[in-house]
Amino acid sequence: MSLFGTDGVRGIANAELTPELALRIGRAAATLVAEHGQADRPILVGRDTRLSGTMLEAALIAGITSAGRDATSLGIIPTPGVACVTRATAAAAGVMISASHNPIADNGIKFFGADGFKLSDALEERIEALVDSPDLPRPTGTGVGIARVAQNLGRHYYRELYEDAADLSGLQVVVDAAFGAAYAIAPYALRKLGASVTEINCEDDGTRINVNSGATNLRGLQSAIRSKIAGGERAVGIAFDGDADRALFVDETGTIVTGDHVLFALACAMHARGELTHAAVVATVMSNIGFERALRTRGIDLIRTSVGDRYVLERMRAGGYMLGGEQSGHIIDFRRNTTGDGPRTAVTLLGIVASQKATLHELVREVVYAPQVLVNVPSRDREVLDAPAVREEIAAAQAALGESGRLLVRPSGTEPLIRVMAEGEDRALVEELTGRVARRIEQEAGRLN
């Protein structure tokens, strides 16, 4: 089984992702970095608020330094902050310890190259091949690496957040940080830009990261916005996930604003300024057809990829596109950063609201969603999708949807789930078909087990 998934290494901390494994990964990564001629530069290590973060950080840094490379701890910082600081300081590489939106017990390790981009599949495979190698260097004396704690390196990320940012004075914002990595940075930055900020779930509490909060559960944020409305106030809600590489929003009416809506607002603004290369946006097969139709009316194309921000990123780099992202809130804006960046997305989107003197609701109302249903089926067995009964059920559902609908069935790249998504004009039919396919997968998974 491959160690790296679509977003680094993930697993249950101290059971699957153990300190011993983290140490070996650190040794392997440090050795590979040295081979690329950056042996004199430190490897930066950041983490989110998870309780297991300090344990894995200590093990990872021990592995890095045991291979003769220096390591610098950035402490709690959003994933995009690691990418930014790595690039800004010419570090050898960056590492983020986080399982993003996954449950508390999980954790993960993902790498960034010196250029701030996530490592390619080929480089991850090379790290994986070295993890159990008995031939890695083990220097002694002055050859051992040094572990340090960062001194104000976060200023580089704040600089990115403030660069060309609009004055947000007069905007009321509710921030839900999911008890994660953006708990301090996002409210501070938004206040610095002039916004009036109300905080919910903005505490350094790894026992509650992503629990009924943030981008994975918007009910609390919606409730906070509706309370503002009831009090005669107008506010926008922002929800981050655990490592803050993505953000979702709630508009001034209490309506959820997805990554599709955000991409639409950003794309239209960039297109108007001549900044949207090839007049196109890159998104995944999960993006709603209503988003694609709204872009088309503005003369903007949609380029679709497989699910996962790394595939969006690869397509953007290969085709020279400036903007891309996912429905789930990963927004990649090459004008600002090299990866999904929740806090910067919030700053940019609110800047459009402020500069156009519009509401967020007005900016995204052209995106009229077609009915879309997503069902997650718990299963670690991807082979279940090859079962004849499952393939027959999928074929029947696709036929029932016809040319006006879509069906997507795929294993999750980050969780032990199989995701069943259907989209069409008839919600009742879409719900029925996703239910049928999901039940068939459950039945066949039970038989296989």
C-alpha positions as a printed Julia matrix, in Angstrom:
449×3 Matrix{Float64}:
   0.0    0.0     0.0
   1.34   3.44   -0.93
   2.48   5.65    1.96
   1.54   8.91    0.24
  -2.05   9.67   -0.77
  -3.45  12.62   -2.7
  -2.42  15.03    0.07
   0.66  13.61    1.75
   0.79  10.88    4.4
  -2.26  10.48    6.62
  -3.44   8.08    9.28
  -4.5    7.7    12.9
  -1.76   9.37   14.92
   0.27   7.02   17.13
  -1.4    3.98   15.55
  -0.89   4.27   11.79
   1.13   7.48   11.63
   3.52   6.71   14.49
   6.46   8.76   15.81
   8.75   6.03   14.53
   7.33   6.42   11.02
   7.55  10.22   11.25
  11.22   9.93   12.21
  11.95   7.68    9.24
  10.06  10.03    6.9
  12.11  12.94    8.24
  15.36  11.09    7.6
  14.32  10.11    4.08
  13.11  13.61    3.17
  16.24  15.27    4.57
  18.44  12.92    2.56
  16.54  13.68   -0.64
  16.76  17.44    0.01
  20.52  17.16    0.36
  20.71  15.39   -2.98
  19.06  18.42   -4.61
  21.87  20.73   -3.54
  20.11  22.57   -0.68
  21.96  20.97    2.23
  22.91  24.32    3.8
  19.3   25.54    4.07
  16.89  24.48    6.85
  13.72  22.45    6.44
  10.74  24.33    7.92
   8.13  22.45    9.95
   4.66  23.76   10.78
   1.61  22.15   12.38
  -2.03  22.69   13.21
  -3.53  22.49   16.72
  -4.0   18.7    16.93
  -2.83  17.13   20.19
  -0.61  14.72   18.29
   1.09  17.55   16.42
   3.88  18.18   18.92
   4.63  14.46   19.16
   4.97  14.07   15.41
   6.83  17.36   15.09
   9.46  16.21   17.59
   9.89  12.88   15.79
  10.02  14.44   12.33
  12.59  17.04   13.38
  14.65  14.33   15.09
  14.68  12.44   11.81
  15.69  15.52    9.82
  18.51  16.49   12.15
  19.77  12.89   12.48
  20.38  12.93    8.73
  22.53  16.05    9.1
  20.03  18.71    8.03
  18.89  21.72   10.08
  15.2   22.1    10.94
  13.19  25.16   12.01
   9.87  24.84   13.83
   7.27  27.38   12.73
   4.79  26.26   15.39
   1.06  26.55   14.68
   0.59  28.04   11.22
  -1.79  27.47    8.29
  -0.61  25.15    5.54
  -0.37  28.05    3.05
   1.8   29.85    5.59
   4.35  27.02    5.42
   4.4   27.26    1.61
   4.77  31.04    1.74
   7.54  31.13    4.36
   9.45  28.31    2.63
   9.47  30.29   -0.6
  10.15  33.68    1.01
  13.13  32.5     3.07
  14.66  30.24    0.41
  14.37  27.26    2.77
  15.31  23.81    1.5
  11.75  22.53    1.95
   8.63  22.92    4.06
   6.61  20.35    5.97
   3.09  20.68    7.36
   1.86  18.33   10.06
  -1.91  18.23    9.68
  -4.77  16.04    8.56
  -6.67  19.08    7.28
 -10.43  18.46    7.65
 -10.07  14.91    9.03
 -11.17  13.92   12.57
  -9.14  14.73   15.69
  -7.43  11.33   15.94
  -5.94  11.61   12.46
  -2.83  13.48   11.49
  -0.69  13.83    8.39
   2.57  15.0     6.88
   2.82  16.91    3.6
   5.84  18.42    1.93
   6.56  21.56   -0.05
   9.59  22.1    -2.23
  11.83  25.16   -2.04
   9.56  26.83   -4.61
   6.54  26.54   -2.29
   4.77  23.92   -4.41
   3.74  20.52   -3.12
   6.13  17.77   -4.11
   5.47  15.83   -7.29
   4.36  12.21   -7.24
   7.85  11.23   -8.39
   9.57  12.96   -5.45
   7.08  11.51   -2.96
   7.79   8.07   -4.38
  11.52   8.66   -3.88
  10.95   9.63   -0.24
   8.8    6.53    0.24
  11.52   4.35   -1.3
  14.07   5.74    1.19
  11.92   5.44    4.32
  13.13   1.94    5.2
  16.58   2.21    3.66
  19.46   1.15    5.97
  21.89   3.27    3.96
  20.77   6.78    4.92
  23.46   9.05    6.38
  23.89   9.19   10.15
  26.55  11.85   10.84
  28.1   12.5    14.24
  29.81  15.42   15.94
  29.51  18.65   13.99
  27.7   16.83   11.19
  24.46  16.51   13.15
  21.71  18.94   12.18
  20.41  21.66   14.51
  16.78  22.15   15.52
  15.66  25.74   16.01
  12.44  27.61   16.76
  11.41  30.28   14.26
  11.86  33.92   15.18
   9.03  35.94   13.61
   9.08  34.1    10.29
   5.29  34.4    10.21
   5.76  37.99    9.07
   6.29  36.7     5.56
   2.79  35.19    5.52
   1.22  38.34    6.96
   2.96  40.31    4.21
   1.33  38.05    1.64
  -2.09  38.53    3.22
  -1.75  42.32    3.17
  -0.23  42.64   -0.31
  -2.57  44.66   -2.58
  -5.4   44.02   -0.1
  -8.38  46.36   -0.1
  -9.5   48.43    2.87
 -12.16  46.32    4.61
 -13.41  49.12    6.88
 -17.15  48.92    7.38
 -17.39  45.17    6.76
 -18.66  42.94    9.55
 -17.17  39.46    9.48
 -17.74  36.34   11.57
 -14.74  33.98   11.55
 -15.03  30.27   12.4
 -11.5   28.82   12.57
 -12.6   25.27   13.51
 -10.22  25.4    16.51
  -7.47  24.99   13.91
  -4.38  26.62   12.46
  -6.03  29.94   11.5
  -7.45  30.59   14.98
  -5.19  33.62   15.58
  -3.83  34.62   12.18
  -7.12  35.08   10.29
  -8.97  37.32   12.81
  -5.83  39.42   13.35
  -5.23  39.95    9.63
  -8.84  40.86    8.91
  -8.91  43.37   11.77
  -5.62  44.83   10.55
  -7.31  45.45    7.18
 -10.19  47.28    8.86
 -12.92  44.66    9.2
 -14.99  44.31   12.35
 -14.49  40.67   13.39
 -16.56  38.38   15.58
 -14.77  35.14   16.49
 -16.3   31.71   16.98
 -14.26  28.54   17.5
 -11.08  30.63   17.35
  -9.14  28.94   20.13
  -6.01  26.82   20.24
  -7.91  23.66   21.18
  -6.77  20.48   19.46
  -9.39  18.47   21.34
 -12.07  20.13   19.23
 -10.41  20.71   15.84
 -13.07  20.36   13.08
 -15.7   19.18   15.61
 -19.08  20.61   14.56
 -17.28  23.68   13.31
 -15.42  25.28   10.45
 -15.65  24.33    6.8
 -16.86  20.8     7.57
 -19.93  22.0     9.49
 -21.32  25.43    8.68
 -24.38  25.31   10.93
 -22.75  27.27   13.75
 -21.55  29.96   11.37
 -24.95  30.2     9.72
 -26.55  30.59   13.13
 -24.13  33.4    14.0
 -24.89  35.23   10.74
 -28.65  34.84   11.25
 -28.29  36.3    14.73
 -26.61  39.32   13.16
 -29.46  39.59   10.67
 -32.05  39.39   13.46
 -30.25  42.23   15.2
 -30.42  44.41   12.11
 -26.76  43.91   11.14
 -25.21  42.71    7.89
 -22.25  40.36    8.09
 -20.31  37.78    6.07
 -19.22  34.48    7.6
 -15.89  32.74    6.9
 -15.17  29.12    7.85
 -11.74  27.5     7.66
 -10.8   23.85    7.95
  -8.22  22.55   10.4
  -5.14  23.62    8.47
  -6.78  26.63    6.77
  -5.87  25.69    3.21
  -9.52  26.1     2.35
 -12.37  28.42    3.24
 -16.12  28.43    2.75
 -18.44  31.37    3.33
 -21.92  32.32    4.47
 -23.38  35.39    2.79
 -25.41  38.23    4.27
 -28.66  36.25    3.9
 -27.33  33.2     5.77
 -26.81  31.21    2.56
 -23.76  28.97    2.1
 -21.22  30.13   -0.49
 -19.18  27.21   -1.84
 -15.82  27.08   -3.55
 -17.63  27.2    -6.9
 -19.24  30.51   -5.94
 -15.93  31.92   -4.72
 -14.16  30.9    -7.92
 -16.91  32.61   -9.92
 -16.55  35.9    -8.02
 -12.76  35.87   -8.28
 -12.78  34.82  -11.92
 -15.17  37.61  -12.93
 -13.1   40.24  -11.12
  -9.84  38.96  -12.59
 -11.35  38.68  -16.09
 -12.51  42.29  -15.92
  -8.93  43.37  -15.09
  -7.34  41.19  -17.74
  -5.66  38.97  -15.11
  -7.43  35.69  -15.9
  -5.05  33.88  -18.24
  -6.72  32.04  -21.14
 -10.08  33.32  -19.81
 -10.43  30.04  -17.93
 -10.72  28.55  -14.46
  -9.49  25.08  -13.44
 -11.75  23.04  -11.15
 -12.59  19.41  -10.54
 -15.3   17.06  -11.76
 -17.15  17.81   -8.49
 -17.9   21.41   -9.5
 -21.58  21.97  -10.19
 -22.89  22.4   -13.73
 -24.57  25.62  -12.55
 -21.12  27.09  -11.9
 -19.98  26.12  -15.38
 -23.06  27.73  -16.94
 -22.54  30.97  -15.0
 -18.91  31.17  -16.13
 -19.94  30.57  -19.74
 -22.29  33.59  -19.68
 -19.27  35.72  -18.7
 -17.09  34.33  -21.5
 -15.02  32.17  -19.15
 -14.2   28.49  -19.73
 -14.08  25.76  -17.08
 -11.27  23.2   -17.27
 -12.09  20.08  -15.21
  -9.65  17.72  -13.48
  -9.79  14.71  -11.17
 -10.73  15.41   -7.54
  -7.9   16.77   -5.43
  -6.2   20.14   -5.25
  -2.92  18.58   -6.44
  -4.57  17.73   -9.77
  -5.95  21.24  -10.08
  -2.49  22.57   -9.32
  -0.82  20.31  -11.9
  -3.27  21.4   -14.61
  -2.81  25.06  -13.74
   0.97  24.83  -13.96
   0.93  22.78  -17.15
  -1.53  25.08  -18.93
  -0.45  28.45  -17.54
  -3.76  29.11  -15.76
  -3.91  31.66  -12.95
  -6.98  30.56  -10.95
  -8.3   27.19   -9.88
  -9.82  25.33   -6.99
 -12.37  22.96   -5.59
 -16.0   23.12   -4.59
 -14.85  22.29   -1.05
 -13.1   25.64   -0.74
  -9.5   25.05   -1.87
  -8.79  28.15   -3.95
  -5.41  28.45   -5.71
  -4.62  31.96   -6.9
  -1.15  32.09   -8.41
  -1.06  35.85   -7.97
  -0.77  35.25   -4.21
   0.42  31.75   -3.3
   1.37  28.33   -4.61
  -1.29  26.29   -2.81
  -4.82  26.52   -1.43
  -4.92  29.5     0.92
  -8.03  30.04    3.06
  -7.04  33.32    4.77
  -5.84  34.9     1.51
  -9.02  33.75   -0.25
 -11.03  35.52    2.45
  -8.99  38.71    2.1
  -9.33  38.7    -1.7
 -13.05  37.93   -1.75
 -13.9   40.51    0.9
 -11.75  42.99   -1.02
 -14.0   42.51   -4.06
 -17.07  43.01   -1.87
 -15.6   46.24   -0.48
 -14.25  47.67   -3.73
 -17.43  46.97   -5.71
 -19.63  48.2    -2.84
 -21.73  45.08   -3.32
 -22.81  42.25   -1.07
 -21.34  38.77   -1.31
 -24.83  37.54   -2.11
 -24.97  39.84   -5.14
 -21.52  38.78   -6.36
 -22.39  35.08   -6.57
 -26.13  34.99   -7.31
 -25.56  34.14  -10.99
 -24.35  30.68   -9.91
 -27.59  28.69   -9.78
 -26.83  25.19   -8.58
 -28.33  22.16  -10.26
 -29.46  19.59   -7.68
 -26.38  17.68   -6.51
 -26.24  14.93   -3.89
 -23.12  13.44   -2.29
 -23.2   10.24   -0.22
 -20.13   8.92    1.61
 -19.9    5.16    2.03
 -17.43   4.0     4.72
 -15.05   1.53    3.08
 -11.3    0.94    2.95
 -11.71  -1.52    0.06
 -11.43   0.3    -3.27
 -11.76  -3.0    -5.14
 -15.47  -3.05   -4.3
 -15.98  -0.71   -7.25
 -14.89  -3.53   -9.57
 -17.61  -5.87   -8.3
 -20.03  -6.74  -11.16
 -23.1   -5.83   -9.08
 -21.66  -2.39   -8.29
 -20.69  -1.76  -11.91
 -24.19  -2.73  -13.06
 -25.8   -0.39  -10.52
 -23.56   2.49  -11.6
 -24.34   1.88  -15.28
 -28.07   1.82  -14.56
 -27.86   5.09  -12.63
 -25.91   6.79  -15.4
 -28.48   5.66  -17.93
 -31.32   6.98  -15.76
 -29.68  10.4   -15.45
 -29.23  10.7   -19.21
 -27.29  13.48  -20.88
 -28.59  16.16  -18.5
 -26.98  14.6   -15.41
 -23.67  13.29  -14.09
 -22.67  10.45  -11.8
 -19.26  10.27  -10.13
 -18.2    7.34   -7.93
 -14.68   7.44   -6.51
 -12.59   6.45   -3.49
 -11.57   9.37   -1.26
  -7.9   10.21   -1.43
  -7.78  11.31    2.22
 -10.33   9.21    4.15
 -11.53   5.55    4.16
 -14.63   6.44    2.15
 -16.14   5.89   -1.26
 -17.92   9.0    -2.46
 -21.04   8.78   -4.63
 -22.06  12.05   -6.28
 -24.93  12.59   -8.7
 -26.14  15.75  -10.36
 -29.2   16.44  -12.5
 -32.29  18.53  -12.99
 -34.61  16.3   -10.89
 -33.57  16.28   -7.21
 -35.82  13.35   -6.3
 -34.26  11.22   -9.04
 -30.75  12.28   -8.05
 -31.38  11.35   -4.41
 -32.9    8.01   -5.37
 -30.01   7.06   -7.64
 -27.25   8.04   -5.22
 -29.03   6.03   -2.53
 -29.23   2.96   -4.74
 -25.58   3.08   -5.72
 -24.45   3.72   -2.14
 -26.5    0.79   -0.8
 -25.11  -1.54   -3.47
 -21.54  -0.53   -2.55
 -22.3   -1.16    1.14
 -23.72  -4.59    0.36
 -20.78  -5.65   -1.8
 -18.25  -4.24    0.69
 -19.9   -6.37    3.38
 -19.58  -9.46    1.22
 -15.93  -8.79    0.46
 -15.17  -8.38    4.15
